[in-house]
């Protein structure tokens, strides 16, 4: 399975005021725009819903549309994000949404993960197939 590795930057991070506030818990909607450079040359938009608890726990779900190229193949595809955090414990999944690919990426499948380097650089590692 090929792996595409790209650094990315956040072009915008627009967090709306909480839409629900329970005692000690906040529910928020966030819109993010990113630029990828590397094996993935693309722009993306993310729609995220997050939950943050005063005790440090958090969770989120999101849909991200990535539009550009992967190893020189043009098109777009969607990635579903789901994750939780509690202290040092983290869980996350970033599967490619089946059937969401367009153009030369029409048959893309796989899953991504984020790695953060010591210098703070964020990278997307996408294990993918084009069947």
N, C-alpha and C positions, 0 to 999 in steps of 0.2 A: 504494500500500500504506500503510495507516495506521501511525503510530508512536505507541506508548504509552511515556511517560517517567515513571518513579517513583523517588523516593529510597527507600532501604531501610536498616534497621538490623538488626544481628545481635542477636536476643533471647538466643540461647545458642550456644555453640561448644564442643562436648564432644569432645575428642580422646582416643582410647584409647591406651594404651601401644603402641609399635610391635609389629606382629604378625610381622614379619621384620626382622632387622638383618643385612645383609651388611656387610663392612668398608666404611665410608664411605657407606653407603646405608641409608635408613630407610623402611619401608613402614607407613603409618598409616591408620586408619579414623577419620572425623570425622562427627559428627552436628551439623547446624546448623539453627536455627530463625530465620526472618526475618519482619519486618513491612514491607510496602510501603505507601507513601503517595504519591498523585498520580493519574495516569491509571489505574494499577493500584492498587486498594485490596484488599490481600490479606495472607494469612499463608502461609508456606511451610515445608516441611521438606526437608532435603537430606541425602542419604546419600552420602558422599564417600570415595574411596580415593586416597591421595596417596603420592608417592615423592619423597624429598628426598635429594640427594647433597651430601656435604661440599664439593664444588667449586662449589656454588651452583646446580646444575641441579635442576629440579623438574618434576613432572607430576602431573596429577590427572584422574580421571573421576568423574562424579557424576550422580545422578538427583535432580531437584527437583520436588516437587509444589506447585503454586501454586493456592491456593483462595481465591476472592473475586470480584472484578469487574475487567473491563478495559473502560474507557470506559463504565461503567454496566451492562455485560452480565455476569450472574452465572454462575459455574461453576468448574471447575477444569481444569487441564491439566498435563502434565509437560514438563520441559525437560531435555535431555541436555547435560551439560557435559563438555568435553574440552579440556585445555590443557597447554602446556609453557612453561617459562621457563629461560633460560640467559643470565645477565647482563642486558643491555638487550633481548635478543631474546625476544619473547613470541608465542605462537600460542594462540588459543582459538576454540572454536565452541560455540554454545549453541542448537542447533535445538530447536524444539517437536517432541515425539514425535508422529508421525502417528497419528491415531485416539485420542489420550489425552484429548481435550476432553470435558467433560460440561456439561449444562445449556445455557445460551445460548452457551457456548463450545465446543459439541460439534464444530464444523467448523473449529476454529482451526488455522492453520499459520503458520510463519514462523521467525524466528531472533532471538535477543537478543544484546546486548553490554553490557558493564559499562564505565562511565566513572567516573573518580574525579576530583572537582573539587579545586581548589587548597586548599580548606578541609578536605579529607578526606572530604567527603560522597560516598557511593556512589550511583550511579543505574543502573537497568536501563533500557535503550532496547530496546523490543520492536517489531520490524517484523513485522506480522502481517496475516493475511487471515482472514475468516470467510466461507467459500464456501457 
